[in-house]
Amino acid sequence: MGTKELKWLAAHPEVQEQYLGEYIAIAGEKLVAHGKDFKKVFDQVQKSGLEAIIHKARRLDKGLVVCSRAARWIGPSNETGNQ
């Protein structure tokens, strides 16, 4: 998982521009979620049951940041203890 999504992302630079600064989740050849909050995008992907990569859209001269479905949220804990 991931090669198809990365190829799709490379073939659609307009997605990078449209969602600049946001996290975008790609499953297969489809954008399935986006937003400025990584955890919210991650949760949307988890709830959908899809296997997706999550990438922070940035200027095309910057590197990729990719997160697979197997990743676990690591960040500030919330008051409810849910992760």
C-alpha positions in Angstrom: 0.0 0.0 0.0 1.2 3.5 -0.8 2.8 3.2 -4.2 -0.5 3.8 -6.1 -1.3 6.7 -3.8 2.1 8.3 -4.2 2.0 8.0 -8.0 -1.5 9.6 -7.9 -0.3 12.4 -5.8 2.7 13.0 -8.1 0.4 13.1 -11.1 -2.0 15.6 -9.4 0.1 18.6 -8.3 -3.0 20.7 -8.2 -4.1 18.8 -5.1 -0.9 20.1 -3.4 -1.8 23.6 -4.3 -5.5 23.4 -3.5 -4.9 22.0 0.0 -1.5 23.7 0.8 -0.7 23.5 4.5 -3.4 20.8 5.1 -3.1 17.1 5.7 -4.6 15.1 2.8 -5.6 11.4 3.0 -5.4 9.5 -0.3 -6.8 6.0 -0.7 -6.1 4.4 -4.1 -6.6 7.1 -6.6 -8.9 9.3 -4.5 -8.7 12.1 -2.0 -10.7 10.8 1.0 -10.1 13.5 3.7 -8.3 16.7 4.3 -7.9 19.3 7.0 -5.4 21.3 9.1 -5.6 19.0 12.1 -3.7 15.7 11.5 -5.6 13.9 14.3 -9.0 14.8 12.8 -7.9 13.6 9.3 -6.4 10.4 10.8 -9.6 9.7 12.7 -11.7 10.2 9.5 -9.6 7.7 7.7 -9.8 5.2 10.6 -13.6 5.6 10.7 -13.9 5.0 7.0 -12.1 1.7 7.2 -10.0 2.6 4.2 -6.3 2.1 3.9 -4.9 5.5 3.0 -1.7 7.6 3.2 -1.8 10.9 5.0 0.4 13.6 3.6 0.9 17.3 4.5 0.4 19.3 1.3 3.3 21.6 0.8 5.1 23.4 -1.9 6.3 21.0 -4.5 10.0 21.8 -3.8 9.6 20.3 -0.3 9.8 16.6 0.7 6.9 14.3 1.4 5.6 13.5 4.9 3.6 10.3 4.7 1.7 8.3 7.4 0.3 4.8 6.8 -2.9 3.4 8.3 -0.7 1.3 10.6 0.5 4.4 12.3 -0.8 5.4 15.7 -1.5 8.9 16.9 1.3 10.2 19.0 0.9 13.7 20.2 -0.6 15.7 23.1 -3.0 13.5 25.0 -6.6 14.6 25.2 -8.6 14.8 28.4 -10.7 11.8 27.6 -7.7 9.5 27.2 -8.7 8.5 23.7 -6.0 8.2 21.1 
